[in-house]
C-alpha cells in the first residue's frame, strides 16, 4: 500500500522542517513547497492526501491557495489544515470562509497535530470510498451504452449539451456539474431492460414499451444508495417528464419537474433525434429543431429552455 502523502506549504523553512520531522516519524511521505504558487503546483502534481498551509506567504497567500483548491472539483476533498498563530481568530474565520478543514496553531504540539492528521485522513478515506462507488456507477453507465453502436456516446453527448444549456441560462458552475453528472447517468436504468427490446428495429408492443418507460425509475433506484448523488437522482428519475404532463413516470406538469431534469430532457430528445437508431436514420439538425419547436407549441417542452437551447445550437453552426 502506498504511503500517505502530505504536502507542507510554508515559506518558513524552520516550520517546514519541524512538521516534516513529525510526519516522517509517523511514516508519512512529505512533499514541500515554499510559496503559494509552488504549493498549488505541487498539489496538482502530487495529489496529496492532506495539506498543511501557512497563511502569510509570497506570491499567493494561504487564503488564495485554499480558495483555488477548494473550488476545483478534483481537489476539493483534500483536507487543508491552515497554520495560524494561537490568537488569530480573524484568520481562522477567514480560513473557514475559503474552505479550510482545520487549523494548527503555532507553536506546534506534536500530539495534537498527529491526532488532527489521523482524523482528517479518516474523513478523506470516506470521500475516497464515495468517489470509488460513484466511479463504478459512471463506468457502468458508459459501458452499458458502449455495447450498442447506436447508443455509444449518447450519454456523454447529452451530458455535454445539458451542461452547455445550463450555462446558457445562467446556472452556477456547481449546478452545471451536477447536470453533467445526471446526463451521464440518465439512461443507466436501461440496464434492467433486455437488449432484444432496446435493439428492436420494429414498433414495440405494449409490454415492451412498458419496460422501456420504466428505465428512469430504475436508474433513480440504482443511484439512490449513494448519498453523494442525492441532488442528481431527481434529474435521472424525471428526465422523461414533459412540460404538459404527458411524460413519465409521474406525469409532472410544468415547473413541478426539476429544472435539471427539464434541461436534460431537451438535450436527450435532441441527441436521440439527430442520432441513428435501429428503426430510423438520424434526423438532420435543423429538422430536429423544427420538430422540437412544433412540440413546444403543443406544450411538450419548457418554452424558455427550448428557446435558449435553439439559440445556443444556432450560434454553434
Secondary structure, 3 states (H helix, E strand, C coil): CCCCEEEEECCCHHHHHHHHHHHHHCCCEEEEECCHHHHHHHHHHHCCCEEEEECCCCCCCHHHHHHHHHCCCCCCCCEEEEEEECCCHHHHHHHHHCCCCEEEEECCCHHHHHHHHHHHHHHHHHHHHHHHHHHHHHHHHHHHHHCCCCCCCHHHHHHHHHHHHHHHCCCCHHHHHHHHHHHHHCCHHHHHCCHHHHCCCCCCCHHHHHHHCCHHHHHHHHHHCCHHHHHHHHHHHCCCCCCECCCCCCCCEHHHCCHHHHHHHHHHHHHHHCCCECCECCCCHHHHHHHHHHHHHCCCCCHHHHHHHHHHHHHCC
